[in-house]
C-alpha cells in the first residue's frame, strides 16, 4: 500500500496542472470562508460560561448589567445658555433611540430646579447652580469647562446591540450641529469596547502586513542562494488564507488574543516552506525533476510532519488547559494554521517547481549543498564544490562550514557547555516565579487610543468606574432582615477596607425613602418600596429572590483588587447569613481577578502537559529512550525565558502565559528536524561526530534562515499598538533566538552525550558478557572523557 506521501509525489509528477487547479480551487473556497470571520469581545472571551463563576458573571450581566455611554462635553463655559440649549436638544434626540433607558445630565438638574423649564439667561442659570449642594453637582459639573451626560443602556442587551447604540449615538452627535468651540466625546465601557474591537481589526491587518513585509526583507537578505526566493512567502500567504477559511467555516471568532496567532503562524509557516524549498533545491542538483520531487516529499514530508505534530501538541496543551476561552482559541487557531501551512508547503513547492521546470542556481552562488555530507575540510565528497577562482566560497558556504566546525567541537566536549546552560535554565526557572501577572484589559490596548484617553479623563473626573459586586439570592429580598443584612454587610466592608469608597444596594434607597432607616414591618416596607422608581429597583433587584450589592472602589491595580476580593471573600464567609440566603462575588473585577488565579494555576501545567505529550509522541515514534533528546534543549529554553522576562521587567498576561507551551511547540520543530537528519546520516553509515556535523550543516543552515525569518515575522508584534502584544512580540523574538541556540548548540551536545552513554552501556553489557568493548575512532576519546566524568 502506498504511503500518502508517495501518492502526493506521484500525483504531482503525473498531473502537476491538475494539482495546481485543485490548489486554486481550495484557496477560492477558503477566501469565501474567510469572509465569514468576525470579531468578538466581552465576558465570554475571558471566562468559560459553562463553569459556575462564568455562568454567574453572564447571569449578572444579563440581569443587572446596565452599561452606560458617558458624553464628555467640553467648552469655554458649558453653563452658557447656547451650550445648555444644544445639550437639551441632543438629549431629546438620544432619549428616543432604542435600547436607551434614559439620559441625564446637567440640563436635567437645572430644569428640575426650574419647574421643568431651561432658563434662557446666564444669571438665572448661575443662581440655580449656586443653590445645588456642591457634593451633588461635582460629578455633573467638575469645572466650568466640562460636564458629563450619562446614557444608561437597557439591562441585559447583547454586545451587538450595544455596538449599534454606540454607532447611533456617534451618528446623532455628528449631525447635531455642535456649536463652535464645543466638543462632545462619547466614552464609557460600550464606547471603549467598540473602539477596542475596531483597533483589533486594524491591528490584525497591520500585523499581518508588517510580518509579510519583514519576511520579504529577510528572504532577500538570507535566502538568495536558491532560485525563486520569494516562493516561501507566497506559500505562507496561502496557509494564512486557508486558516482564515477554516475559522470562517467553523465559526471561530477573532479576539484580542487570537489576533497574535497570525504572526506566530507566519513565523512557523515560513520555516516549513524554507525546509521544503531547501531540500528540493538540494535534491534537484543531484537528481532528475521527478526523482527530486519524490525524494523531497517522501523524505522531508514525514520529517517535517513529525516536527509539526510535536508543535501541534504544544498548542494542544494550550487548548486543553487554557485559563480563558480566547487562549483556547489561540491554541486551536495555531494548530489549524500550522497544518494549513505544512500542507501548503509540501504540495505547492514541488508543484510549482514541476510547472516552471525549476533549475538550481549555479556558478557564482557556489552552494555547498551541491556536495555530499562531511565537507568540513573538503574531504569525503564525490566531487568538490564549485568555488570561484580566487575566493574561499560564498557566505552560505562559510556559514555551513562554521556550523559544522562548531557542532564538531561541541560533540567532542559536550559536558561543560551543558552544565553552564543548565545552570542558566535553573536560575531562570527560579526567577520565573517572581514575574508579575497582569490581566488588566487596559494593558491590551494602546494608551494613546482615543477611547482610552477619554476613559482616563472620565476616571480622573468621577473616580474609578470599577465596582465589586456581591450577588445575593434569598427566599425574599422584600424582607426587613434581608435588607438589613445588605445594609450591615456593606457598612462592615467599607469600615474594614480602605480601598472601598461606597456600598449601594436596594437597601440604600429604602433607607433614603424612609428617612434613613429600614422599616421593621412589612406594611411600611411595601409602601416605601413602591415609592422607589421602578428603574432603580430593577438595577438592584430581580423579582423577589435576587439582588446585588455594589461596592465602589479606588482606582487600584488588578493584583491589589485580587487581594481585596480575597479579603472580602473571607469577610463574606465569616459574616452570618440568614437561612435560605446565599451570597457570592461576581462582575468584571472578579472576572479579571479569577483570570490571575487561572494563569497562576495553568501556566506551569500547560508547560508540563506539553512536555508529556511530546515525550509520549517521540517515544512512540522512535521507540527508544534517546528519543527524549529533542526535549532537553526545550526544557532549557523554558528556563531561559523566565530569566529574560524577569531581567526585562516583562509581565505575564493572558498571552505571555502561553509562552511555555508555545516554546515547546516552536522549539521542538527545530530540535526534531536536527534529530531526524542525524538519524538519516547514521543510517548511511556515518560515525557519530560526522553525522552530527552533517545534520547541523544541512538542517542548521535552513533552520537559521527560517529562524531569522521567523524573528522578522515575530518582530511585527513589537510594532503593535497593544502593550500586551508588544510584550509578547519581545518575548517570542527572544524565544525563537533561544530555539536556534537550542538546535545548533545544545542538540549536538545532547546527542553526543546520549550516544556516548548508549555506547558506554553497551560496552558494559559486552564486558559483563565476557566480550570486548567496541568503540568508533571518533567517539572513543569522548567516551573516555565521559567515563572519567561519571567516575567523578
Protein Blocks (a to p, Z undefined) as FASTA:
>chain_A
ZZfklmmmmmmmmmmmlmmmmmmmmmmmmmmmmmmgccdedjklmpcfkbmklmmmmmmm
mmmmccddddddddfblkbfklmmmmmmmmmmmmmpghiabdcdfklmmmmmngopacfb
fklmmmmmmmpcfklmmmmmmbfkbccddddddehiafklmmmmmmmmmmmmmmnopaeh
iacddedjklmmmmmmmmmmmmmmmmmmmmmmmmmmmmmmmmmmbghkllmmmmmmmmmm
mmmmmmmmnopacdfklmmmmmmmmmmmmmmmmmmmmmmmmmmmmmcfklmmmmmmmmmm
mmmmmmmmmmmmmmmmmmmmocbfklmmmmmmmmmmmmmmmmmmmmmmmmmmmmnopacd
ehjlopaklpcehilnopaiabdcdddehiabdfklmmmmmmmmmmmmmmmmmmlmmmmm
mmmmmmmmmmmmmpccdfbfklmpcfklmklmmmmmmmmmnopfbdcddddddfblbbfk
lmmmmmmmmmmmmmmmmkbgbdcdfklmmmmmnoopacfbfklmmmmmmmpcfklmmmmp
ghjlbccdddddddddfklmmmmmmmmmmmmmmpccdehiacddedjklmmmmmmmmmmm
mmmmmmmmmmmmmmmmmmmmnopaklmmmmmmmmmmmmmmmmmmmmnopacdfklmmmmm
mmmmmmmmmmmmmmmmmmmmmmnopafklmmmmmmmmmmmmmmmmmmmmmmmmmmmmmpm
bfklmmmmmmmmmmmmmmmmmmmmmmmmmmmmmmmmmmmmmmmmmmmnopacdddfklmm
mmmmmmmmmmZZ
